[in-house]
Amino acid sequence: MQEQDNAPAAPVRSKKTTKIFLSRENENLRRNALSWEALGAIASRLSNGQSFDTVLNEAIRECAQSLDATLLCVLFVNETGTSLEIQASVGFTPGFTQDIPIAENESFVDAARRGLPDWMLRGDDELASYDPSLEHAVFIPVTYREIPLGVLCAARMSDYRRFNQEEMRVLLSIANQIALSAFLEGPVRAVIEKERVERDLQFAHALKGKVLPRKFPELPGFSTSLRCLRSLQPRGDFYDGLILPQNRAVLVVGESSGYGFQGALNVANLIPVIRGGLARGTKPEDILSNLNTSLIENGSRSQMVNICLADIDLTTRKLVLYKAGNTAVYLKNQRKIECYHSVSGAPLGVISNYAIHKEEIQLGEDSYFLIVTDGISKCVAGDGQYFSRDKILSILRETDGIRNEADCNIADIMASRILEQSTGTIVEDDVVLLGVETRQ
């Protein structure tokens, strides 16, 4: 006996019904194909020299026609990030322009949904199919690498039909292609660059904050003060301080090439090398020599490091300075204030077999040394003069009596003078000032 097939029977369609069904499917496929074609033409037209505005308007018009959308528009955020502006559209009154303010903590999509005039999305209020919830309208974020640039809005105002799944795929692809083209050729490139720079700055500050010590070690018999004056864009300035066996302290101040993210990354790679060498008992000059060799072999001379390492015997007050490059040291000893070293050869990472500069100094009563990174030479005082070596020496000599009376560290005094005379804004470069004074 032949077994019965229990599979459900296929639905039976009349020839007429099947023909109508296939016609609708073919029409949808045809329209979607036209949308994909218009979408793919954006990049090719841009490469042929057409302006971004012209290409975008043509593509929006063709995509709207193929999707049977009576409204299709792109709104881009302005350079200040405060409003959305209509860049290309279909379904608007000719010549219509409207800026949509963006409220605080409001997404671009919410701003577009709130700010576009109702009649543009709702059409004829007398239609029986009127949908006051605006669910027939589609708002798609236009983003490039997670950076919001604007909104793509689409709607069918004639009958309020919603877009199907395939049509939504087309609209999403349109938004993505517009974002890419806007980045390459369009008016929002400045917005993207500004956003990228701000993210890099935030990351650079966060990275340096994790690597650099939050508190400098206290040195018995000495007063220390560390001041960091940040520029608008962080550089590769760094500092560190360690208490070592045999009553020694090693303080490090320097500057690596690079700014923003790259400068912070250079600092993050340098500090562990120096700390590790000191913890293992490696001589400071060997640490710097090995660092110089590593920079040359691995960096192809693309990274340079100006550095001063101060090795202090806390018992005898003997100071040994190890220097490379232009990190300056100002010294008061035996009542004489001088710039001990402003330039000591090339920075690390430039010359092979580099001889590290080494100097031994016996500190006495009421002595101090001030280590300053090169950024101070780019600070401009109110009289238009830069903080040159002579100007810094003049300030140090002028304020020496004030320092003793007010019990202020020399780094605090110098930082205050820089901020006062440069109107409180360090524009060109970061500045690190480390002051170490002998105490009774």
N, C-alpha and C positions, 0 to 999 in steps of 0.2 A: 504494500500500500504506500503510495507516495505521500511524503510528509508535507504538511501545510506550512507555508511561509508566514510566520507571525509578524513580519515587519509591516509598519503602517503604510498604507497606500499613499502614493504621492498625490498631492492636490491636483485636481483636474481643472484645467483652465480651458475655456473656449478659445478658439483661434483668435477671436476678436479681442478678448481680454489679454491674451498673451501678446498680441501685437501692440496694444496700448502700453502694456508694462514695459516691453522692450524699447518702445519709442521714448518713454520717459527716462529709462536708464541710459539710453544712447545720448539723449539730450543733456543729462547731467554729466556724463563722461565728456561730451563735447565741450561743455562750458568749463569744466574743470581743466581740460586740456588747454583751453584758451587762457585760463588763469595762470597755469604753470608756464605757458609760453610767454605771457606778459611779464611774469615774475623773472624768468631767466633772461629776459631782454634788458633788465635794469643794468646788470654788470657790463654787458656788451656795449650798451649805449654809452655808458660812462667812459669805457675804454676808448670809444671812438671820438671822445672830445666834447660830447654834449654836456651842458651844465646839469648839475644835480637837480635843480628846481624843475627844469624842463623834463628830464627823464622821469622824475618822481610823479609829476602831474600826469604825464602820458601813461605811465604804468598804473596809477590809481584809476584813471578813466577806463582803461582796458580791463582791469581786474573787476571793477564795479559792473561793467557790462556783462562780463562772462559769468559773474556770480548772481546776476539779476538783483544787485543791491542798489537801492535808490539813494543810499547815503554811504559813502566811504571816505574817510578823511584821516589824515595824519596830523597829530599835534606834537610839536617838539617843545621841550623845556628851553627857556631862554638862558643866556650865559650866567645870569645871577641866580638861577634856580628858583625864582619867585613866581613864575607864571608859565602857562602853556600857550603856545602860539600856533595857529593853523598854518600848516606848511603846504599841504596839497589836499584837494577835496573834490568830491562829486556830490551834488545834491544841495549845495548851498546857494544862496542868492549871489549872483555874480558880483564880485568885488567885496563880498562880505569878509570882514576881519574882526576877530574878537580875541582878546587876551583873557585867559582864565586864571585868576590868582590862585596860588597854591597855599592853602592854610598850613599852619604849623603841624607837623607830624601827620600830614595828609598825603596819601599815595597819589600818584599821577592819575591812576584809574578813577579813584574816588573824586578827584578834582574835575576830571572830564565828565564824569557821570553827573556831577552836581552843576557844573558850569555851562554845559552846552544848552542852548535854548530849547525849551520843551518842544516847540513846534518842529524842530529839526529831527526829533526822534519819534514823535507821536503822530505826525501826519494829520489826517482828517479826523477830528473828534467825532464826527457823525458816523464813522464806519462802525458796524456792529462788532467787528473784531478788535476794537480798540483795547489795548493792553496797558493800563496805567502803571503797571510795575516795570515797564520798559524791558521785559525779559526777552523781547525780540531783538533788542540791541546788543551788540557784542563790543566789549572794551578789552583790548589786548595790549599788555605792556610792551613797549618797544625798548629792548635792553641790549646792551653790548657788553659781554663779559661781566654780567651782573650789575652793570652801571645803568640806572634808569635814564632813558633819553626822552621818552614821550609815550604816546598812546595811539593805537590804531582803533578807530571806531567804525563799525559797520551796522547797517540796519536796512530792513525792507519796510518802508513806510506805507507802501500801497496796500498791502494785505497782512502785514505783521507776521509773515512766515519766518520761522526760525531757521537758522543755518544747520544743515545736517553735519554728520561727523566728517565726511570728506571735505566739505566746504570749510569747516573749522580748521582742518589740516592746511588748506590753502591759505586761509587768513593768518594762521600762525607762521607759515613760511614767508608770507608777505612781510609780516612784522620783523622776522629775523633778517630777511634780505635788506629791508629798509635800514635796519640798525647797522648792518655791516657796511652798506653803501654810505650811510651818514658818517660813519667813522672814517672811511677812506676819502670821501669827497665832500661831505655835507657840512652844514652850518654848526652842527653840534660837536665837531671834533674838539673845539676848545673846551666844551663841557666835559668831555671824556678825559682830556688831558688834565684838566683841573682836578677832576675826581681822582685820577690815578696819582697825581702828585700828592694830594691830601692823604690818600691811603698810604703811600710810601712814607710820608712824614710821620704819620701816626705809628706805623710799624717800626720806623727807625728809632723814634723816641722810646717805644716800648722795649725794643731789643737792647738798646744801650742801657735802659733802666734796669734790665735784668742782669746785665754783665758787669756794670760798674758798681762799686760799693756805694751803699746808701749813706754810710757813716765812716769817716776816716778814723783810724786808730789813734787813741790818746798816747802821747809820748811823754814819759816821765822826764821832768826837767825842761820840757819844751811846750810852747803854745803853737798849735797848728790851726790853720783856717783854709778851707778849700772853697773857692767861688767859681761857679760855672755860668757864664753869660751866653745864652743861646741866641743864635741868629735865626732869621726867618726860616732857613732851611738847614737842618742839622748836618754837621760835618763829622769828620773822623777823629775828633779830639777825644782823648781818654786819660784816665788817671787810675791809680791804685796805691794801696799802702798795706804793708805787711810787717808784723812784729816777728823777728826771727830769733833763734837761739843765740846765746852769748850776748844778750842785751843789745841786739842790733835791730834797726828799723830800716826798711827800704821803701822809699817813696818814688812813684813813677808818674811822670807827666809827659804827654806826647800828642802827636797828631798824625793820623794816617791819611793818605790821599783818598779822595772819594767823598761824595756827599749823599745825603738822603739814605736810601736803603743800602747802597753799596758801601758808603762810609761806615754805617752801623755794622754791616756784615764784616768789614775789615777789622773793626774794633773787637767784635765777638770772637774772631779768630786769633787776635794778638794777645788778649789778656790771659787766656789759659796757658799760652806758651810761656809767658813771662812768669806767671804764678807758679807753674809747674817746675820751671827751672830753679827758682828761688827755693821752693819747698824741698827739692832734691839736693840742695846745697851747691848748685852750680855757681861758679863765679859770675858776677854781673857782666863783666866784659865778654865772657864766653857765651852767655845767653844772647847778648846783642850780636855777637859775631855769627852765632848759629842762625839767629833770626835773619840777618843780612843774607847769608848763604841761601836760606830757604826761600826768601822773597825773590832772589835772582833766579834760582833754579825753577821755581814753580810759577812765578808770576811774569816771567819774561820782561822784568823791569816795569811792569804796569802799575805796581803798588810801591809807594815810597813812604817811609816812616821817619819823622823827626821825633826825637825822644831824648829825655833827660832822666837818668836814674840816680837818685840820691841815697847813698848808703851811710847811715848815721850810727856811730857808736854812742849809745845813750849814756855810757859811763864817762868816757873821756871827751865827749862832744867833738870827736873827730868826724869830719864830713868828707866823703869821697864822691865826686861827681863823675858820672859816665855819660857822655853826650855824643849825639850824632845829629847833624842838621841844625836847624835854626831855632830850636826851643831855647829861649833866653833865660839867663840866670842873673838876677840882681842881688848883690851881697853887701851887707853892712857888717864890717868887722874892724875892731880897733878904731871906732868912730869914723871910719871912712866908708862912704857909700859909692859903689861903682857897678857898672855892668860887667859882670865877671866873664860871661860868654854870651854873645848874641848869635854868632855863627861859628860852628865848629865843623867845617868840612861838609861833605855831601850827606844827605839823609841815607838811611838804610834802604837797600833794594836797588842801588845804582851801581856801585863799584864792588867788584870781587876783591876778596882778601882785604877787606876794609879794616883799618886800624882805629879802634874805638878810642875817642879822646878820654883821658882819665886825669883827674886833678884832685889832690888831697889838700884839705883846708882845716886848720884848727880853729874852731869857733871859740870866741871868748864871751865875756859878760856883755849883755845888751847887744848881741849879734842877731842877725836874721839873714835868711835868704828867701828870695821870691822867684819861683819858676813860672814862666808865662809862655803860653803857646803863641804861635805866629799870628793868630787872628787879631791880636791887639794892634798890630801894625796897620790893620785895615779900618780901625775905628777912627772916626773923624770928630774932632772937638768942635765946640761952637765957633771958634775963631777960624775954622776951615783947615786947621793943621791936623795931620795924622799923629797918632800916639807913637812917635819915633822913640829911639833910645834916649835922645837928649831930653825929650819932653817927659818921659817916664822918670828919668833921673831927677829932673827938676821937681816933679811932684813928690818923689821919695824924700828929697832933702827938705823940701818945704814943710812936709807933714811929719817929720821925724819927732819934733817936740810934741805935736798933737798926739801922736801914737803913744808916747810914754804917759802923758797926762790922762788921756781918755782910756788907757789900757785896751787899745784896739789893735787887732792884728793887721799887719801891713797889707795882706790880701784883701781884707774888708775895706780898708781905706782906698786902695787902688780901684777896686771894683766900683765903689761909690763915685769916685771921680770920673770914671769912664761913663757910667750911666748918667751922671749929672751933665757932663759936657757933650755927650752925644744924644741928648734929648731922650734918653731911656731906651733907644732902639738900636740893637746891634744888627746891622743889615748884611754885611758881607760874609762874616765868618764867626764860628764859635770862638769863645775865649775861655781858657782855663787858667786860673791863678791859684797857686799853692804857696802860702806863706808859712814859714817855720821860724819861730823866735826862741832864743834861749831865755829861760826863767830861773830865778833863784831857787 
